[in-house]
Amino acid sequence: MLDLDTWQEILEAVAKNKLRAVLTGFSVAWGIFMLIVLLGSGQGLGNGVEYQFRDDAINSLWIFSGQTSMPYKGLQPGRSVRFTNEDHAEIETTLDGVEHITSRFYPGPTTAVHGKHTGQYDIRAVHPGHRYLENTIVTAGRFLNDLDIEEHRKTAVIGDLVEKALFPGGSGLGEYVELNGIPFRVVGIFEDEGGAGEMDNIYIPISTAQRTYNGANRVHQMMLTTGDASLGKSQRMAETVRRKLATRHSFSTEDHSALIVNNNNEEYARFKRVMGAIRTFIWVIGIGTLLAGVVGVSNIMLVSVRERTKEIGIRKALGATPRSVVGMILQESVLITAISGYLGLVLGVAVLELVGKSLPEAPFFKNPAIDLGVAIYATAFLVLAGTLAGLFPALRAARIRPIEALRDE
């Protein structure tokens, strides 16, 4: 491989047919370029869809009440299902596999006041486990705790945007805000993966809100995390929740309008299956494009061998061994595929970088990129395929008999 004379001859052979070499190299470069761009775009799509799951815990069940749509044990359809604290306690204490659980009570839009600063914000009355359902990040102070619930404390955890609006230039931690005229002490500040819409909220203890805003024992929604439960177990947990609540509120387990259980485990598994199918499709298309370029290299090398029949015959008549002839053809094939593959790789990565920086913020397409290891393996595969592509023309060249080659016109 380091024989300078051989490489000089190879370069001279390529230089004699510049257009053919460029077109062959282009087909190879295009193949690796398309593979890199397709893989990077697939990664960008995956990142975008994965980004949609950032706000809520993936391993979670979200339970919503509705209206019955079918008669049950003499009861007419159209009845509203209303969750209570007792439903929350039933699920928390009897459902196997619950990691964190919370209920929500919505007092509605509330005017928050601190000094001269006011604002309209949504109040979420919750349990301490809520932070794990919403991926809430406490940046100062603490989140709500069990004592806040048990003692009906007037404590609040406010979003970063709420703090900036009500406490401009200062910290709201330890201060008081009035919510519809009732003072609540700020015990924590939070940020949220969900962005600005989530950081414009205020959390207070659900027990306090029920007492303060005439909620009695009513809750509007329940959520829980399933820990490291498998998809199958989370589905069984969802069915158990449906049976328990159907019994407590007298509706059929088949009445899906009365109770809605969203299983994020299912949604995430569905996303994984779809992305797996997309990645498989991308690899099939990309490798097919690569192989088309490699076949082009093989064909060009066959043409090259045919054109150089007399030259090869003279070499063999002067003592060149079949091994040296095979090596020369293979090296020419590897040269074309390696250089073209590298150029296609660099161009593909550059296009992904350019697209990633120039695209506007898109919810379902983020940070298109290619794993460096995958790119290296793809290029190595291309070089190997180029070697194999040159093997058959090389073997044909090695079988040329000098006397027949010298008669070739």
MOGI-V677494 format. One record per backbone hydrogen bond with DSSP energy under -1.0 kcal/mol. CO is the residue of the C=O (numbers start at 1). NH is the residue of the N-H. E is the energy in kcal/mol with one decimal. If there is no record, write none. Layout:
CO|NH|E  CO|NH|E
//
This chain:
3|7|-2.1  4|8|-2.3  5|9|-2.1  6|10|-2.2  7|11|-2.5  8|12|-2.0  9|13|-2.3  10|14|-2.3  11|15|-2.4  12|16|-1.5  17|21|-2.5  18|22|-2.9  19|23|-2.7  20|24|-2.3  21|25|-2.7  22|26|-2.4  23|27|-1.8  24|28|-1.7  25|29|-3.0  26|30|-2.9  27|31|-1.5  28|32|-2.0  29|33|-2.6  30|34|-2.7  31|35|-2.0  32|36|-2.4  33|37|-2.5  34|38|-2.7  35|39|-2.7  36|40|-2.6  37|41|-2.6  38|42|-2.5  39|43|-2.1  40|44|-2.3  41|45|-2.5  42|46|-2.4  43|47|-2.9  44|48|-2.1  44|366|-2.2  45|49|-2.4  46|50|-2.8  47|51|-1.9  50|53|-1.5  51|54|-1.4  58|60|-1.8  59|226|-2.7  60|264|-2.2  61|224|-2.2  62|262|-2.9  63|222|-2.1  64|260|-2.7  66|81|-2.9  68|78|-2.3  72|75|-2.2  75|72|-2.0  79|68|-2.6  83|219|-1.8  84|88|-1.7  85|89|-2.4  86|90|-2.4  87|91|-2.4  88|92|-2.6  89|93|-2.2  90|94|-1.8  91|95|-1.7  95|98|-1.0  100|225|-2.7  102|223|-2.9  104|220|-3.0  104|221|-1.2  105|125|-2.2  110|121|-2.7  111|180|-2.4  112|119|-1.6  113|178|-2.8  114|117|-2.4  117|114|-2.9  119|112|-3.2  121|110|-3.0  122|202|-1.9  124|204|-1.8  125|105|-2.0  126|206|-1.8  127|130|-1.8  128|131|-1.2  129|132|-1.2  130|134|-2.0  131|136|-2.2  133|57|-2.4  137|191|-3.1  140|189|-2.5  145|149|-1.3  146|150|-2.9  147|151|-2.6  148|153|-1.8  153|155|-1.4  154|185|-2.6  156|187|-2.7  157|203|-3.0  158|190|-2.0  159|163|-2.3  160|164|-2.0  161|165|-1.7  162|166|-2.7  163|167|-2.7  167|170|-2.2  172|175|-2.0  175|186|-3.3  177|184|-3.0  178|113|-1.9  179|182|-1.3  182|179|-3.0  184|177|-2.6  185|156|-2.4  186|174|-2.8  187|142|-2.4  188|158|-2.1  189|139|-2.2  189|140|-1.4  190|160|-1.8  191|137|-2.8  192|195|-1.8  195|198|-1.0  195|199|-1.5  199|162|-1.0  201|159|-1.8  202|124|-3.0  203|157|-2.5  204|126|-2.0  205|209|-2.1  206|210|-2.4  207|211|-1.6  208|212|-3.0  209|213|-3.1  210|215|-2.7  210|216|-1.1  215|218|-2.6  217|85|-1.6  221|104|-2.6  222|63|-3.5  223|102|-2.6  224|61|-2.9  225|99|-2.6  226|229|-1.6  230|234|-2.5  231|235|-2.1  232|236|-1.9  233|237|-2.4  234|238|-2.1  235|239|-1.9  236|240|-2.2  237|241|-2.5  238|242|-2.1  239|243|-2.3  240|244|-2.7  241|245|-2.5  242|246|-2.3  243|247|-2.1  244|248|-2.1  245|249|-2.3  246|251|-1.6  252|255|-1.6  254|256|-1.4  257|67|-1.1  258|66|-2.0  260|64|-3.0  262|62|-2.6  263|267|-1.7  264|268|-2.6  265|269|-2.2  266|270|-2.5  267|271|-2.1  268|272|-2.4  269|273|-2.2  270|274|-2.4  271|275|-2.7  272|276|-2.3  273|277|-2.2  274|278|-2.3  275|279|-2.7  276|280|-2.2  277|281|-2.3  278|282|-2.5  279|283|-2.5  280|284|-2.4  281|285|-2.6  282|286|-3.2  283|287|-2.9  284|288|-2.1  285|289|-2.2  286|290|-2.2  287|291|-3.0  288|292|-1.9  289|293|-1.6  290|294|-2.3  291|295|-2.9  292|296|-1.7  293|297|-1.8  294|298|-2.3  295|299|-2.5  296|300|-2.4  297|301|-2.5  298|302|-2.0  299|303|-2.2  300|304|-2.7  301|305|-2.6  302|306|-2.3  303|307|-2.5  304|308|-1.7  306|309|-1.1  308|312|-2.9  309|313|-2.4  310|314|-2.4  311|315|-2.2  312|316|-2.4  313|317|-2.3  314|318|-1.8  315|320|-2.9  316|319|-1.1  321|325|-1.8  322|326|-2.7  323|327|-2.5  324|328|-2.0  325|329|-2.0  326|330|-2.6  327|331|-2.6  328|332|-1.7  329|333|-2.1  330|334|-2.9  331|335|-2.4  332|336|-2.0  333|337|-2.3  334|338|-3.0  335|339|-2.1  336|340|-2.1  337|341|-2.8  338|342|-2.3  339|343|-2.2  340|344|-2.5  341|345|-2.4  342|346|-2.6  343|347|-2.5  344|348|-2.4  345|349|-2.5  346|350|-2.3  347|351|-2.4  348|352|-2.1  349|353|-2.3  350|354|-2.4  351|355|-2.8  352|356|-2.7  353|357|-1.7  354|358|-2.0  355|359|-2.2  371|375|-2.3  372|376|-2.4  373|377|-2.5  374|378|-2.5  375|379|-2.1  376|380|-2.6  377|381|-2.6  378|382|-2.0  379|383|-2.4  380|384|-2.5  381|385|-2.9  382|386|-2.6  383|387|-2.2  384|388|-2.3  385|389|-2.4  386|390|-1.7  390|394|-2.0  391|395|-2.8  392|396|-2.0  393|397|-2.2  394|398|-2.1  395|399|-1.2  397|400|-1.2  401|405|-2.5  402|406|-2.3
//
